[in-house]
Amino acid sequence: ALSVFATLDHPVAELCRDHVLKRYGSVRTSTFGAVRAAGFALLPTLRRPHFSIVLPDLDPTTLDRLSSCFGEPVPNPGRTL
């Protein structure tokens, strides 16, 4: 599974500032809909806002399909606040 954070009721910048994400220089974003449409399950794990994207395998085609769910890396908005 791939560890991800979801912002359900706060701006992305706030999520990035207030969680472990603030240590990263860039982030990639997606939506639950895009991840699910690509055939991946999302499971709530640990405490909100943490989720896991379930990967059926680590085959390059699976990883490409997952990557296509996300936009290009952008500077972490949580580091500019």
ABEGO torsion letter per residue (X at the ends): XBBBBBBAABBAAAAAAABAAAABABBBBBBAAAAAAAGBBBBBBEBOABBBBBBABABAAAAAAAAAABBBBBBBAAAAX
